[in-house]
Amino acid sequence: MPEQITELEWTGYLRPDGRKGVRNITLVVYTVECSKFVAHSIAHGEENVHVIGFPGCYDNAYAIRILLALARHPNIGAVLTVGLGCEYTQPARISSVVEDSGRPTAHFFIQETGGTADSIDKGKRLVRQLREESMASAKRVSMGFRDLVVGSECGGSDATSGLAGNPVVGRFFDKLVDAGGIAVFEEIVEQIGLRDILLSRARDEVVRDLLGKTYDKAEHYCREVRQYSAAPGNFAGGLTTIEEKSLGAFAKSGSQPIEGVLKVAEKPPGTGLWLLDSVPDKHFMQFGYTNPNDSEGIMDLICSGAQIILFVTGRGSVIGSPIAPLIKVTGNSRTYSRLGGDMDFNAGRILSGELSLDEASVELAKLVASVADGAMSKAEELGHREYFIPYKHQDVPGLSEGCRPNMPST
Amino acid sequence: MKAIFVINGKDNVGTALDGLDEGQLVSVIGEAAIDEILLVESVRPEHKVALKNISSGEDILKYGMPIGYATRNIAPGEAVHLHNCASHYDERSNTLDNLTGAPTDIDYA
């Protein structure tokens, strides 16, 4: 009988929308590349202040949905929005949405504040005030796996990722779902060749149909852009084809039924396991490679409300993420010893016979609970907070699609 | 651990858990029908080894599923990688360097 994880509890932050966070971060959002330097300078040296932003001057509905989802993420306590003053994306409107969510917020334009030095001074004053306010008003509550959304991503995969790293995350996902939590996986472009397997995991016929459409779109997309989601390091790490990588990558979805397909910035409407579709929908602007790196996928997972990210890396990627702590799992014991300062969990012990898959997944659950309780992951300790928000287009799903009873307001 | 790991009984390849040398008799663990195999060439860690004769055009099976097809005849104990296995989908992977995986189809001049 596999061990359950419902007993693990920790203290989190209750937000006005009922969701619970595992951090209370003050977020600086910049609205164009031109205000990026000032935004990062404001956050530099400030405890518990993270930065995200969108580089484009022309706005993009998809990117705005991401910014708004991140600014109202359960791990976020307060938001400062910094614009240059020329761009399409409007800091005041972002702040207004944040205010409506019950969070302290402020915004300004650099051009109206007297330039770089004055803007950094003003921004630092504001984030300190906002952080204090959000700390003072924080509601601390008990929290468990039933309150958790966990996202999983893999990057820098090698052959151990599919044999140990992703399977241990998959087993943990099974337990998370049993405990009443929400598990989100993405990388449909790393499910190429697995159409039948993917569809066989659907909760019902409606979801099966949706999974089929989502898969076909991803395969078509890869063929159109003539690029599949496999990189030189994957091949050097013993993976020969996208099909092989896909089979390994899909293992991190575990074995529970798939409840439905989420679009980027959409909150899961119910508990259980969800596939996040980050592939572009048809649009007159073809935005190029729009699943260009791991940080992009991780941002998408955080957008769906994931308070914690599990990142599986056989070769050893060193990235982290803002907003949601990122925990690194490697299935490669050599990588674990070579990049020890970056890796949180060694699933290579499954391959050496030290641990069973189930034992490893319980150990991973305990690590997740301890990070949720405030212990820093390695990427957090090192200050890794990579993010990537591209131009893209996705059709906003409608109620007619059947598996979305509660559409988010974003 | 000097061993080759097999994830599914239908597979015609296994994964080297460590670097393996030509001429080495290596134990095969996991879901394999055979207990050991003689390496006819050295194989890098995490790379694949053929467990049986695979004819050109035949599917390479891992996780019990096709991960590509053989582009030439492959003997038991041979390494299986970009030089003798191709994707059913990804044409670009056929241009990658067998050792490093680096692309050779982009001009840096």
Interface residues (C-beta under 8 A of the other chain):
Chain A: D158 A159 T160 G162 L163 I192 G193 L194 I197 E219 C222 R223 R226 Q227 Y228 A230 A231 P232 G233 N234 F235 A236 G237 G238 T240 T241 I242 E243 E244 L247 G248 G314 N332 R334 L351 S352 G353
Chain B: M1 F5 I7 T15 A16 L17 R44 P45 E46 H47 K48 I60 K62 Y63 M65 P66 I67 G68 V80 H81 L82 C85 A86 S87 H88 Y89 D90 E91 R92 S93 L96 D97 L99 T100 G101 A102 P103
